[in-house]
């Protein structure tokens, strides 16, 4: 089993009054005889290894067709349990994951539940943008993911192959953008055709928190940018970036310092490291800017050595830092009130 060797644990709790990873890398899970993982940097390399796996190639083609796709594509082969494979290859540097093959419909639910348990990363599913899917398959499809938070479902194309291409293309086009700088609505994706679904059927997809590819004002674009739970992708992606970056920067602090003393000086170093990350998150558009101060709307709190349990001091464990922040959000629709004077 592959594990990340780290001295840092970041627990991120999200207060909702309502409802070292490369942040744009996609993993494709496919069933095979021998469990394995391999990273690919070109479509040609994928084609050499998986010439007969048409579903996997469709996703890879969509991903690599995008100009600014992630630095690599990870292919994970599992023989039996996809949950075991996810755990074994969790540290392979991917943020998004999809499943292909004859067991994909069942196994992607298992994958999604596993990622939900980790409170990070995303399962991605491509479905055809057809009237048949909306009218006869939509309800049962959504029911399979009941209660799961981190699932992105993108409806595109009229065939399974084009839907898989669309799923790969979505992540290739948007996943590797600077986290916090974009919303996933209104975005352009190379090689994906706009849907000819009726407005009624598109609205039904949206009601079920599935989005598609449309044309508005002559511009092709994603119709929404949420997960099946209704959470917006950019918000959750921002949470993941903050968590991963704090873990990375604190580990660097510990690993490159001669010694972090268990006193006000050492605690201040930890505080400063987290504050720097949250300031960067503010600059990137993840955290809301406080209108009064012009700074990010976040707080970092620390516990002094005097108020730290002696057992923690003896074991050299500092558990006294916590932080909170307000997401910046985004505008997805505008209503303008006008007046005509006669």
Residue, then its C-alpha position, 0 to 999 in steps of 0.5 A: x500500500x502506498x502512503x504519504x510520509x508526512x508529519x502534518x495533519x490538516x483537518x478541514x471542517x466546513x461550516x455551512x449555513x446552507x448547503x502535495x497534489x497537482x490540482x489538475x491531474x486526472x486518474x483513470x481507473x480501469x479493471x485488469x489482471x494485475x494492479x498497477x499505476x502509471x503516469x502518462x504525459x502524452x496521448x501517444x504513450x497511452x495509446x501504446x499501452x491501451x490500444x484496445x481499451x476504447x473507453x479509456x482512450x476516449x477519456x484520455x483523448x478528451x484530456x490531452x486535447x485541451x491546451x492547458x491540461x494537467x502535467x500528466x494523466x494517471x492510469x490505475x489498474x485494479x483487479x478486484x476492489x476499487x476501494x483498495x486500489x484507491x487507497x493503495x495509489x492515493x498518493x500518486x498525485x491526482x485530484x480528479x478520478x473517473x472509472x471506465x469499463x464494464x463495472x464502471x457504473x458500480x465502481x464509480x459509486x464506490x470510488x465517490x464514497x471513498x473520496x467523500x470519506x477523505x473529504x477531498x478530491x473529486x469523482x468525475x462521470x460523463x453521461x450522454x446529453x440525450x433525451x433518453x438519458x434525461x427522461x428514462x435514466x436520470x432519476x435512477x442514476x442520481x439515486x445511486x449517488x445519494x448523499x455523496x458530495x464530491x461527484x462531478x457529472x458532465x452531460x455531453x455528446x450523444x454516445x457513451x464514447x463522446x460522453x467519456x471524451x467530454x469528461x476527460x475534456x472537462x478536467x483537461x480544460x479546467x482542472x489545471x487552471x489556477x485554483x480560485x481564478x475561475x468558476x466552472x460555469x461559462x467555460x470553453x472546452x475543446x472538441x465538445x459539441x454543444x447539446x441540442x437538448x430542450x431547455x426543459x431537459x437542461x433545466x431538469x439536469x440542473x435540478x439534479x445538479x448535472x451540467x452540460x455544454x451549451x451555446x449562449x449569445x454565440x459562445x459555447x460554454x459549460x452550463x453550470x459548475x456544481x457537483x451532485x450535492x449542489x456544492x460548486x466545484x471551484x469552492x471545493x477545489x479551493x478547499x483542497x488547494x488550501x489543505x494541500x498547500x498548508x500540508x506541503x508548506x508546513x512539512x517544508x518548514x519542519x524539514x528545512x529548519x534546524x529546529x522549530x522550538x516549542x515556544x512562542x518563536x516556534x509557534x509564530x513560525x507555524x502561524x506565519x506559514x499558514x497565514x502566508x498560504x491563506x494570503x495566497x489563497x486570497x490573492x488567487x480568489x479562493x478567500x473573500x476579501x474583507x471590504x473594510x481591511x482589504x485583506x483576506x477574510x480569514x483567521x489563524x488561531x494558536x495556543x501558547x505553550x503554557x496552554x498546551x497539554x504536557x503530554x503533547x509537549x513531551x511527544x513534541x506534537x503541536x495541535x494548537x493551530x486552527x484557522x477559518x476562512x470565508x469562501x469568495x464565491x462567484x456570480x453566476x447570474x445577474x438580474x438588472x432592474x431598469x426604468x423607462x421614462x416617457 
